[in-house]
Amino acid sequence: MKALIAPNPRVIADDIWAKLLWAGLNLEPADVPPKSGQAYPIELIRAITLTWLFSGQRSDEIARLRVGCVRWQREDVAVPGRPGDVLAKDAVCLLDIPTHKTGTAFTKPVDPILGRAVEAWQALRPVQPQMLDRKTAERVDFLFAYRARVVSRTYINLTVIPVLCRKAGVPTSDVVGQITSHRARSTIATQLYNAKEPMTLFELMAWLGHRTPAATQHYAKIMPTTLAKAYDDAGYFARNVRTVEVLVDRDAVVSGAAAAGEPWQHYDLGHGYCTYTFFEQCPHRMACARCDFYTPKGSSKAQLLEAKDNLQRMVANMPLSDEERAAVDDGQGALDQLLDRLADVPTPSGPTARELSIPSSASLLPIVEVNQGKS
């Protein structure tokens, strides 16, 4: 049971998150009913909304932000350890996060749009008395305070999220449950981890304010599209299957010559053609012993075949054994080992490769593109 008790951040789907972002960026006074907004100025509501959408912080930390928490980088700065890289001025703003659940106060970069929204609210914020920060026992100027009261940490869940969902036209819950304030944190972390130039685990740990990488791993989830791309790049199918071009002699099929025993399938080996009907079952298929079913390219028989007008070009997928896959992956050394093992194995026509005087060196079957055309 203890092993099952662990953080389980739930990511909001990209399409729903994009709509919520749009709604937050276009929030208007008419979108917030007076009762649900508790008569807060729209500048305060916009600032707290964009803080939720862009900061990746917990609702308690957002509610406890202090006046002056946004600072700007007003000049170009060289990036340490990356010669030639310069962070342009005003590219990001810095947000000071107060002491929080797992650590001390820290500073993180956020999008400038968040900084501008906070500054717009600070410019209009009435003078408020200092109030007690229960976590640090300090009396501070809370950013999101109005009429001598701090905005509740439940305000995002009870007001901001329903307002955004209504404006965006999305439900307040999805397949994994209710959309809550904490789900923005896991969504932003996952997107940063799966970006085109992603944050490393340690960079993401610092941005989220975690003390250990283990905590960050719960948030750094791999998106299905990223996983699908990695799977495709790994080439599992291509590694375990060989694609061979097959020439089908339709004249032989139509005329009935195929039924009389004349070859009608010709497997392209690169250096020649194999006419063995059960080619996939031949142990010598990857290292042809050149038995009686073999037709070398350049021979008169091969030239006659290639000159036919009624040839149909197709492809066949052939699963590879461990030794054959090693020959593909490791090259000539593994191929020579395969040849040695097959030296005394009978070919489809009867004689062994040794009896047929198999050449001392051989090459693997050529790789053929799957989307071969027909002729």
N, C-alpha and C positions, 0 to 999 in steps of 0.2 A: 504493500500500500504506500509506503514512504517513497518508493521509486516512482510511483505514479503521480505524486504530488509535486508538481513543477510548473513554472510559468508556461502558459499555452497561448501566446499572442495569436490573434486571428486577423488575417489580412483582409482588407476590403478589396473587392475585385477592381481592376483597373478602370473599367468603364463607369462603374458607380463612383469611384473616387474622383474621376475626371469631372463628372457632373457636380459633385459636391464642391470641388475647387471652383468651378465656374460660378456656382451659386454664391460662394463666399466672396469671390472677386466682384460680383455684381449686386451685392446686398444693398437694398434700398429701405428707407423707413417704412414703406407700405408693406414690406415683407414681414415685419415684426409687429404682431398685434400688441397693443399697449399693455395688456395684462401679462402676456408671456414675456415681454421685454422689461417689465417692472419699471417702465418710464425711464429707462436708461437712455442717454444720448446715443444717437446712431454711430457716432465716432467711437464710443466705448465698445459698442456691440461689434463694429467692424474690426476693431483692434483685437478683441479677445477671440473673434472668429478666425482671423488670419493667423493669430498666434497658434491656435489649435491646428490649423491646416498646414502650417509651415515649420513649426518649431520642433515637433516630435517629442514634446514634453508631457508629463503627467498633468492631470487636471489640477491637482493640489499645487504643483510647481507654477502653473500658469496663474492661478489665483493669488499666489504669493510673490509674483514679480514686483519689483520695486521701481519707483520713479527713477528715471535715468538709466534703466537697464539696457538701453540700446545705445551703442557707440558705433561710429563710422570710421572706416579706414580712408583717410583723406588724401593719400598719395600712393603712387605705385610702389610695390614692395617685391623684392626678389624672393623667390621661393627657396628656402634653405635645402641644400642637397640636390637641387635641380637647376644646374647652370643654364642660363638663357630663359628660364621660365619666370615671368613677372605677373604678379596678381595686380590687375588694374585697379586704380582707385575707385571707390564706390561700387566695386564688383559685388561685394558682400557687406553686410553689416554684422556687428558682433552683439550677441545677446548674453547678458549676465544672468545665469541661473542661480537662484539661492540654494542654500543647503537643502538637500533633498533626501529621499528615502534611503539611498545607498551610499551617499558620499557628501563631500563638502561642496561649497559653491564653486562653479566653474564658468568658463566663457566658451561660447560656440558660435560659429558662423551661421547665418541664416540669410534667406533671400531679402534683398533690399525692399521688396514690396511690404514685408512685415515691418521693417524698420520705419517706413514712411507712415504706415497705419498707426503704429505706436506713437510716433511723434505728433501725428495729427490729433490724437486723443490727448496727449500731454499738453499740447498748446491750449486746449479748451478745458482741461481738467480743473475744476474749482479747488481752491485750497481746502485740504482735508486735515483733520488732526492726525497725528501719528497714532498708530494702533499696534497692538502686541502681536508679534509673530510667535505663535505658540511653539514652533519647532526650535527656535533659537532663543526665545525669551527676550528678544529685542523689541524696542518700539521703533517702527519704521514707517516710511511713506509708501503704502501699497499703491501700485500703478492702477489696478482695477478697483478703485474705491469711489463711492459716490454717496453724497449725503451722510457722511460719517459712517458708512458701512462698506465692508469689503464684499465684493461680488462672491457669492457662494461657489465652492468648488464643484457643486452639482449643477451649476448654471449651464455648463456646456451640454451635459447629458439631457437636462430637462427642457432647455430652451433653444440653444444654438443648433444642436443636431436636428430636432424636429423642424425648425425653421428652414434649414438648408435642404433637408429631404423634401419638404413641401415645395420649395422653390425649384429644386432640381427635378422634381417629378419621380423620385425614387422612394421605395418603402423604407421605413425606419429599421428594418431587419432584412437579413439575407439568409442564404442557406446555412451559415454557421452561427446565426443568432442575431441579437440586437446590435445595432451600430452604436457603440459607446465611445467615450472620449479616448480610452486607452487604445482602441483599434487604430486610431490615426498614427500612433507611435509605431506600431508594428508595420503598418502599411508604408510609411515613409522610410523606415529602416530597410524594409525589403526592397523597395524601389532603388534606394541608394546602393544596396548590395548587388542588384541586378542591372545596374546602369551600363551603358556602353563603355564607360571608363569607371568601373565600380570602385567604391571605397573598400579598402582592405578591412579585415575583421577588427584589427586594432584601431584603425581610424574610426570605424563605426562605433567601437567601444567608447572612444573618447568623445565622440559627438553625442552619443546617448547619455553619457555620464555614468556608465557602468564601471564597477571596480575590477571586474574580471572578464576575460573573453568568454568564459562559460555562460555568463548571463547574456551576453550579446548573441550567442549562438541560437538562443531561443527566438530572437527577433530576425536574424539574418536567414530568412527562408529563401530557398531557390525557387524562382517562378517556374511554372510548367513550360513556358516558351523557352526560357534559358536552358532548362533541363533537356528539352526536345532538341535544341540546337547542339548541345554537348553530345547527346546520344547520336545525332546524325553525323557529327564530326568524328565520333569514335569509329564509325564505319563497321558496325557489328555485322550487318548483312554482307557487305562487300568482303569482309575478312573471312567469313565462313562459307561463302558461295562464289563460284567462278562462273562467269558468263561466257559461253562459247557460241560462235556463229555457226549456224547450220545452213547448208545449201540443200534445198529440196528440189529434186529433178522431177518436175511435174509431167514432163513428156513420158518418163518411165512409169509414172503412176497411171496416167490416162491410157497409155497404150497397153497396159497390162504386163509390161516387161518386169515390173517390180514383183508381181506375183510369181513370175517365173524364176526369180532369184537374182535379177539384176539390181545392183545397188541403186538406191534412190535417195538416201540421206548421206550427206557428206559433212562430217564435223571438221571445221577448220582448225588445224593445229598450229597454224603459223607457217611451218615449213612444209606442210602437206595436208592431205585430207584422210580421215578415217571413215571407212564405210561400214564399220561394225554396227549392226542394228542396236545392240545393247551396250552402247558406248559407256553409259553411266556406270555399268557394272564391271567394266574392264579395269583390272588392277594397274595396268600400264598407261591409263589415260593421261596422267600428268607427265609421264616420262615415256613417250611412245617407243616401243621396241621395234617398230617398223616391220610388222608381220605382213601376211598376205592381204590384210584388209587396208593396208597403207598405200596411199597414192601420193608420191612426192610432187610438190609444185614445180612447174617447169617441164614436167614430163608431157608427152603427147596426150596421154589420157586426161591429165589435169587441164591442159589447154583446150581440149575438146569440151570438157565439162564447162569451163568458164566461158566458152564461146556460145553456149546454148542461150536462146532467147527466152525460154520458158522456165528459167530458174527463179525460185522464190527464196529470198534470204530471210532467215528467222534467227532467233537467239534462244538458247536453252540455258537454264540455271543449273549448275552442277554443285551439290554439296561437297565440301572437302573433308577428308580425314585429318587427324592431327598431323601426320607426317606430310601430307600434301600442303596443309596450311603452313607448316614450318618451312617447306620448300618455297612457298610464296613470300613469307616474311623474311626468311634468313638468307635466301639466295642460293648461289651455286653449291656451297658446302652441304646444305641440307638436301639439295637435289641429288648430289652425288651419293649421299647416304640412301636416298630412296632408290636410286638406280642399282646400288649394290644389293639392297634387300630384294629387289624384283628380278635379279639376274637369273634365278632358277625357277621363276614362276611362269607357268605356261601362258602363252598369248592366246587370244581367241582362235587363231588358226592352228594352234597346237604346239609348235616349238617354243622353247624358252628364249628369253632375251639373250642368254649366253650363247645358245645355239644359233641365234640369228646374228651374232656378232654385233651387239648393240654398240653404237659409237661411244668413245671414251668420254665425250661431253655432249650434253643435250641442253635444250632450252625449254623453259616453261611455256605452257599455252599462252597465247596472247590474250590480253584483257580486251573485251569488246564492249562498246557502249550499248546500253540496254535499248536505246531508242533508234536502233538501226532501221533504215527505211527498207522498202521492198523494191525489187526490180523485176 
